């Protein structure tokens, strides 16, 4: 795929996520943010706390690798590695905005296990993190999406190409914002 198209896609999805936060999620009250349809489902606060924790790891990795790289010639075309393609495809929503494959969050990123992840500042933090990710996307336009490598959260040894990592994080965010939209669309979801 063309580098320009990849960057436009991740930017477009991130802007859409930010719009959902700014126009809908930011106006929810505590009862709505804490509501769960069942005990084994995350509420909106927990979903956002999970995203914030991932952002902490990935944003730091992106910024460090982009600012320290010597590969400052962006290529016109980006080619995914087999591992990278597999990673982001597993996160990508289906055509009907459905989750094709479910994953269990690692304990350190799971707000059900690590209740300290839910701080009460989820909304302002995710707004800051999404805006920071937009800046990271802009920074990425000035380096090689193929040659810059980003460590993944489950192993510092395994690294994805920058382009694959951008798609992975974007699709991960998108799937969780769809999860929030699905919660808000439930008939039982508390009204204001």
C-alpha positions in Angstrom: 0.0 0.0 0.0 1.1 3.6 -0.5 2.6 5.2 2.6 0.4 8.2 2.1 -2.7 6.0 2.1 -1.6 4.2 5.2 -1.1 7.4 7.1 -4.4 8.9 5.9 -6.2 5.7 7.0 -4.7 5.7 10.6 -5.3 9.5 10.8 -8.9 9.2 9.7 -9.8 6.4 12.1 -8.0 8.3 15.0 -10.0 11.5 14.2 -13.2 9.5 14.2 -12.3 8.0 17.6 -11.5 11.4 19.0 -14.8 12.8 17.6 -16.7 10.0 19.4 -14.9 10.9 22.7 -15.4 14.7 22.3 -19.0 14.6 21.1 -20.5 11.7 23.0 -18.3 10.0 25.6 -17.2 13.2 27.3 -20.8 14.1 28.1 -21.6 10.8 29.8 -22.3 10.9 33.6 -20.5 8.5 36.1 -23.5 6.1 36.1 -23.3 5.7 32.3 -19.5 5.4 32.3 -19.6 2.7 35.0 -22.6 0.7 33.6 -22.0 -2.9 32.7 -24.6 -5.2 31.0 -23.0 -8.1 32.9 -20.2 -8.7 35.3 -17.7 -10.1 32.8 -18.0 -7.1 30.4 -15.9 -4.0 30.8 -17.7 -0.7 31.4 -16.7 2.4 29.4 -14.3 3.6 32.1 -12.5 0.3 32.0 -12.3 0.2 28.2 -10.8 3.6 28.1 -8.4 2.8 31.0 -7.2 -0.2 28.9 -6.6 2.1 25.9 -4.8 4.6 28.0 -2.4 2.0 29.3 -1.6 0.7 25.8 -1.1 4.3 24.7 1.4 4.8 27.5 3.6 2.0 26.2 3.2 2.4 22.4 3.4 6.2 22.2 6.6 6.2 24.2 8.0 3.5 21.9 6.9 5.4 18.7 8.3 8.7 19.8 11.7 7.2 20.9 12.1 5.2 17.7 11.0 8.0 15.3 13.1 10.7 16.9 16.2 8.5 17.1 16.1 6.8 13.8 18.6 7.3 11.0 16.1 6.1 8.4 14.7 9.5 7.6 13.8 8.8 4.0 10.1 7.9 3.8 9.4 5.3 1.1 6.5 5.9 -1.3 5.2 2.3 -0.8 4.9 0.4 2.4 5.1 -3.4 2.5 3.9 -5.2 5.7 5.9 -8.0 7.1 4.0 -11.3 7.5 4.1 -10.9 11.3 2.9 -7.3 11.1 0.1 -8.1 8.6 -1.1 -10.9 10.9 -1.0 -8.6 13.9 -3.0 -5.7 12.5 -5.4 -8.0 10.6 -6.3 -9.8 13.8 -7.3 -6.4 15.3 -9.2 -5.0 12.3 -13.0 -4.9 12.5 -15.0 -6.7 10.0 -17.0 -4.9 7.3 -20.1 -4.8 9.6 -17.9 -3.2 12.3 -17.9 -6.5 14.1 -15.1 -8.1 16.1 -13.8 -11.1 14.1 -11.5 -12.5 16.8 -11.5 -11.9 20.5 -8.4 -11.6 22.7 -7.8 -11.8 26.4 -6.0 -8.7 27.6 -2.7 -9.2 29.4 -3.1 -8.8 33.2 -1.1 -5.5 33.3 -3.5 -4.0 30.7 -6.7 -5.5 32.1 -8.7 -3.1 34.3 -10.7 -6.1 35.7 -7.5 -7.5 37.2 -5.6 -4.2 37.7 -8.2 -2.0 39.1 -5.6 0.8 39.6 -5.8 1.4 35.9 -9.1 3.2 36.4 -8.1 6.5 37.8 -11.2 8.7 37.3 -9.4 10.7 34.6 -10.0 8.4 31.7 -11.8 10.9 29.4 -9.2 13.7 29.7 -6.4 11.2 29.4 -7.8 9.5 26.2 -8.3 12.9 24.6 -4.7 13.8 25.3 -3.5 10.3 24.1 -5.5 10.5 20.8 -4.1 14.0 20.1 -0.6 12.7 20.8 -1.2 9.8 18.5 -2.2 12.2 15.7 1.2 14.0 16.2 3.0 10.6 16.1 1.2 9.9 12.8 2.5 13.3 11.4 6.0 12.5 12.7 5.9 9.1 10.9 5.5 10.8 7.5 9.2 11.9 7.8 10.7 8.4 8.4 10.7 5.0 6.8 7.6 3.1 7.8 9.5 -0.1 6.8 12.9 0.4 8.4 11.9 1.9 11.8 11.0 -1.0 14.2 8.6 -0.8 17.2 8.7 -3.3 20.1 5.4 -4.8 20.9 3.8 -4.7 24.4 4.0 -8.5 25.0 7.7 -8.8 24.1 10.6 -6.3 23.7 12.4 -8.8 21.4 9.6 -8.9 18.8 9.3 -5.8 16.7 6.9 -4.6 14.1 7.6 -2.3 11.2 6.4 1.2 12.1 3.7 1.1 9.4 2.4 -2.3 10.8 2.6 -0.9 14.4 0.6 2.2 13.4 -2.1 0.0 11.9 -2.1 -2.4 14.8 -2.6 0.4 17.4 -5.2 2.2 15.2 -7.3 -0.9 14.7 -6.9 -1.9 18.4 -8.3 1.6 19.3 -11.0 1.4 16.7 -12.3 -2.0 18.0 -12.5 -0.7 21.6 -14.3 2.5 20.5 -16.8 0.2 18.6 -17.1 -1.8 21.9 -18.1 1.5 23.6 -20.5 2.5 20.9 -22.1 -1.0 21.2 -22.5 -0.5 25.0 -24.1 3.0 24.5 -26.5 1.5 21.9 -27.9 -1.1 24.3 -31.5 -0.7 25.3 -30.5 -1.1 29.0 -27.8 1.6 28.9 -28.7 4.3 31.5 -30.3 7.4 30.1 -29.2 10.8 31.4 
